[in-house]
Amino acid sequence: MAGGEDRLLDVRGMKCPMPVLRTRRELAAMRSGDILQVLATDPKAPDDIAAFCQETGQEVLSSGEADGEFRLRLRRR
């Protein structure tokens, strides 16, 4: 698998549907194998982003929450 570059996308403070739209745009600009870390505060963002990844074949490597902040790690396919 090519790539492997890490990027950070900070969508804290944004409400649905912006976290998913920004994630989609960022992933589209990445190469296969690159890793995207997403920081979000919208409680719907983890489920929405996971559903988007499932529909588009992207891989969710991890998803967690601490103090109202959600962190997701995604791999571009």
KELOGU-616184 format. One line per 10 residues: their letters; for each residue x, y, z of N, C-alpha, C. Coordinates in nm, 3 decimals. Layout:
a = X,Y,Z,X,Y,Z,X,Y,Z ~ ...
***
This chain:
maggedrlld = 0.085,-0.119,0.000,0.000,0.000,0.000,0.089,0.124,0.000 ~ 0.061,0.215,-0.086,0.139,0.339,-0.097,0.097,0.437,0.013 ~ 0.168,0.547,0.020,0.128,0.655,0.110,0.179,0.635,0.250 ~ 0.096,0.670,0.347,0.133,0.659,0.486,0.146,0.794,0.554 ~ 0.132,0.900,0.479,0.141,1.035,0.535,0.024,1.060,0.629 ~ 0.051,1.126,0.742,-0.054,1.162,0.837,-0.097,1.306,0.816 ~ -0.227,1.327,0.823,-0.283,1.463,0.818,-0.378,1.479,0.936 ~ -0.398,1.604,0.978,-0.489,1.635,1.087,-0.598,1.727,1.034 ~ -0.722,1.690,1.063,-0.837,1.773,1.025,-0.910,1.812,1.153 ~ -0.913,1.940,1.183,-0.978,1.991,1.304,-1.114,2.049,1.267
vrgmkcpmpv = -1.220,1.975,1.302,-1.357,2.022,1.275,-1.431,2.047,1.406 ~ -1.354,2.073,1.512,-1.416,2.103,1.641,-1.499,2.230,1.628 ~ -1.618,2.228,1.688,-1.708,2.342,1.683,-1.801,2.340,1.563 ~ -1.777,2.254,1.467,-1.864,2.244,1.349,-1.976,2.144,1.375 ~ -2.093,2.174,1.323,-2.210,2.088,1.338,-2.238,2.015,1.208 ~ -2.313,1.906,1.219,-2.355,1.826,1.105,-2.422,1.916,1.001 ~ -2.386,1.902,0.875,-2.307,1.796,0.812,-2.161,1.833,0.787 ~ -2.115,1.944,0.841,-1.981,1.994,0.808,-1.867,1.897,0.840 ~ -1.866,1.827,0.955,-1.754,1.736,0.979,-1.739,1.629,0.870 ~ -1.851,1.574,0.825,-1.846,1.471,0.719,-1.804,1.533,0.586
lrtrrelaam = -1.858,1.649,0.554,-1.822,1.713,0.427,-1.675,1.749,0.422 ~ -1.622,1.802,0.532,-1.479,1.836,0.536,-1.392,1.712,0.533 ~ -1.437,1.605,0.601,-1.363,1.479,0.597,-1.358,1.423,0.456 ~ -1.471,1.426,0.387,-1.476,1.377,0.249,-1.381,1.456,0.160 ~ -1.381,1.587,0.174,-1.294,1.671,0.092,-1.146,1.644,0.120 ~ -1.114,1.628,0.248,-0.974,1.603,0.286,-0.928,1.467,0.233 ~ -1.010,1.363,0.250,-0.974,1.230,0.201,-0.956,1.228,0.050 ~ -1.038,1.304,-0.021,-1.029,1.307,-0.167,-0.896,1.364,-0.213 ~ -0.833,1.448,-0.132,-0.706,1.510,-0.168,-0.585,1.426,-0.124 ~ -0.612,1.312,-0.061,-0.504,1.229,-0.009,-0.475,1.111,-0.101
rsgdilqvla = -0.358,1.049,-0.078,-0.320,0.930,-0.154,-0.361,0.804,-0.078 ~ -0.375,0.696,-0.151,-0.407,0.567,-0.090,-0.304,0.534,0.017 ~ -0.353,0.492,0.133,-0.266,0.456,0.244,-0.240,0.568,0.342 ~ -0.268,0.692,0.303,-0.248,0.806,0.394,-0.347,0.796,0.510 ~ -0.305,0.851,0.625,-0.385,0.849,0.747,-0.437,0.989,0.776 ~ -0.566,0.998,0.808,-0.628,1.125,0.844,-0.677,1.114,0.987 ~ -0.633,1.206,1.072,-0.685,1.217,1.208,-0.788,1.330,1.210 ~ -0.906,1.300,1.259,-1.014,1.398,1.265,-1.045,1.429,1.410 ~ -1.047,1.557,1.445,-1.088,1.604,1.578,-1.224,1.671,1.564 ~ -1.322,1.627,1.643,-1.458,1.681,1.632,-1.520,1.695,1.771
tdpkapddia = -1.618,1.784,1.781,-1.693,1.799,1.905,-1.841,1.767,1.885 ~ -1.887,1.756,1.763,-2.026,1.721,1.735,-2.046,1.574,1.772 ~ -2.138,1.543,1.865,-2.157,1.405,1.908,-2.202,1.311,1.796 ~ -2.256,1.365,1.689,-2.298,1.281,1.576,-2.183,1.251,1.480 ~ -2.075,1.325,1.490,-1.964,1.312,1.394,-1.905,1.171,1.387 ~ -1.876,1.103,1.498,-1.817,0.970,1.485,-1.903,0.872,1.406 ~ -2.033,0.869,1.435,-2.122,0.778,1.363,-2.138,0.820,1.217 ~ -2.151,0.950,1.194,-2.167,1.000,1.057,-2.043,0.972,0.973 ~ -1.925,0.995,1.030,-1.801,0.972,0.957,-1.779,0.823,0.934 ~ -1.811,0.740,1.035,-1.799,0.595,1.018,-1.891,0.544,0.907
afcqetgqev = -2.014,0.596,0.901,-2.108,0.556,0.797,-2.057,0.599,0.659 ~ -2.003,0.721,0.651,-1.945,0.769,0.526,-1.831,0.677,0.482 ~ -1.744,0.640,0.576,-1.630,0.554,0.543,-1.677,0.417,0.494 ~ -1.779,0.363,0.558,-1.831,0.233,0.516,-1.889,0.241,0.375 ~ -1.960,0.349,0.344,-2.019,0.366,0.212,-1.915,0.386,0.102 ~ -1.802,0.446,0.137,-1.702,0.482,0.035,-1.577,0.394,0.038 ~ -1.574,0.296,0.129,-1.462,0.204,0.134,-1.339,0.255,0.207 ~ -1.352,0.363,0.281,-1.239,0.411,0.363,-1.234,0.327,0.491 ~ -1.120,0.326,0.558,-1.103,0.242,0.676,-1.096,0.328,0.802 ~ -1.179,0.294,0.901,-1.172,0.359,1.032,-1.074,0.276,1.116
lssgeadgef = -0.961,0.335,1.149,-0.860,0.265,1.227,-0.891,0.270,1.376 ~ -0.942,0.384,1.422,-0.978,0.398,1.563,-1.075,0.515,1.579 ~ -1.149,0.508,1.688,-1.244,0.614,1.721,-1.256,0.618,1.873 ~ -1.242,0.738,1.929,-1.251,0.750,2.074,-1.299,0.887,2.115 ~ -1.332,0.898,2.243,-1.383,1.024,2.297,-1.318,1.051,2.432 ~ -1.281,1.177,2.454,-1.229,1.220,2.583,-1.272,1.363,2.607 ~ -1.340,1.386,2.718,-1.382,1.521,2.757,-1.461,1.592,2.649 ~ -1.551,1.520,2.581,-1.636,1.581,2.480,-1.570,1.604,2.346 ~ -1.448,1.555,2.329,-1.378,1.568,2.202,-1.360,1.429,2.142 ~ -1.396,1.416,2.016,-1.388,1.289,1.946,-1.265,1.290,1.855
rlrlrrr = -1.195,1.177,1.853,-1.075,1.164,1.770,-1.093,1.036,1.687 ~ -1.086,1.052,1.556,-1.095,0.938,1.466,-0.969,0.931,1.381 ~ -0.922,0.809,1.355,-0.809,0.787,1.265,-0.862,0.707,1.147 ~ -0.845,0.761,1.028,-0.896,0.699,0.906,-0.782,0.672,0.810 ~ -0.795,0.564,0.733,-0.696,0.536,0.628,-0.765,0.548,0.493 ~ -0.703,0.626,0.406,-0.755,0.644,0.269,-0.730,0.517,0.191 ~ -0.829,0.465,0.126,-0.817,0.345,0.043,-0.778,0.380,-0.098
***
